[in-house]
Amino acid sequence: MRIAIFTETYPPEINGVATSSFTLKTILARHGHDVLVVTTNPFSNKLLFEDDVLRIPGLILKKLYEYRFANVLTKDIKKYIYAFGAEVVHVQGEAAIGLLGRSYAKKAGLPIVYTYHTMYEDYTYYVTKGHFDRIIKSILRTFTKSLSEKATEFISPSLKTSDYIRLVGADNYINIIPTGVDFSKFNPKNVNKKPVKRIREKYGIKDDDFVVISLGRIAKEKSIDVCIDGVAMYKKLYPEVKIKFLIVGKGPALEELQEQVKNYHAEEYIIFTGPCDPSEVQYFYNAANAFVSASITETQGLTYMEAMASRLFVLARYDHNLLDVIQENKTGFFFETTEEFTKKLERVRLLIKNNDTTILDNAITGIDRYSIETFYKNIMEVYRRAIKKNW
């Protein structure tokens, strides 16, 4: 099958949509399908075609998370796209690249498979700064409904997103397909120990340190400040514990969070590492003992599953969207307050100290249904149905 994937973001950019798009392309190619990825160009202001990825130059939207808005009028774009001869178009975004994919599919008479990744109502403050927020959210709901109804097949990565699509009034069929994860990549048995050792040495991590990690975009909606509060309180309650909190990533909230850490005088044990290349993510996970997150805007929780596959204890702020991934006291832990965060973090440390791996073992079993092969099987069923509908 020949599949054209249109996505606003793609590695080396680090975010959920980029990871999902890369995973999709990788597993399709692994099974012998021809894949064209159309995305933005973070390297230069030129059109670039390499390794079946067409990168379109565009403007960086600094106030909107530094996303790039592709110039879809760039010369020769259509030449590459039409020469590919896709059988199905898979749209992974809603901006310029997404519109380009929809336009191409319509003109070429191709079915559109659309995955709704991002709950845009959670991000309106980047544009509105609190002004006319209700109006903007109403417009977004109408827009979202329109996008879903125009797709030949519609995919939601989680039940939470599916519920939102129903809330905005869409009544089309929804395929709930979580993005698959290649768990073997994160398994400590398969991870090269030398890069892990270099990371631990770089940040002064000793063998007896309790290492906690947060990995992803550093932005307001990720609520990393809540985790910083929790770790600072933990250190105050358990001063004898040698804890290190690595915050891996970049984003618009970085300076604000760095100031928060300074106010706690916690620079020695709360460390901002900057972003890491997607090919190195598994090394950072394997350099830690536990993964923490206070985000309640995730659509499926890929980082939680990656952490579990890396055999890390997971401590997450309660969100019903994570109930399929985390089972309290069985595969991980939830918290709702800073006090609860500190208590459960200490519980994690004691489990590690006592070499109790029951929760880690349960977590590995629990995430099996999110394997990359299950993802592939489900996606192919959707593609075949979309093509059949379009006959």
Secondary structure, DSSP 4 states (H G I P E B T S, - for coil): -EEEEE-S--TTS-SHHHHHHHHHHHHHHHTT-EEEEEEE-SS-SS-EEETTEEEE-EEEETTTTTEEEE-TT-TTHHHHHHHH--SEEEE--SSHHHHHHHHHHHHHT--EEEE----GGGGTHHHHTTTTHHHHHHHHHHHHHHHHHH-SEEEESSHHHHHHHHHTT--S-EEE-PPPB-GGGT-TTTS-HHHHHHHHHHTT--TT-EEEEEES--SGGGTHHHHHHHHHHHHHH-TTS-EEEEEE---TTHHHHHHHHHHTT-TTTEEEEE---GGGHHHHHHT-SEEEE--S--SS-HHHHHHHHTT-EEEEE--GGGTTT--BTTTBEEESSHHHHHHHHHHHHHHHHTT--HHHHHHHHHTGGGBHHHHHHHHHHHHHHHHHHT-
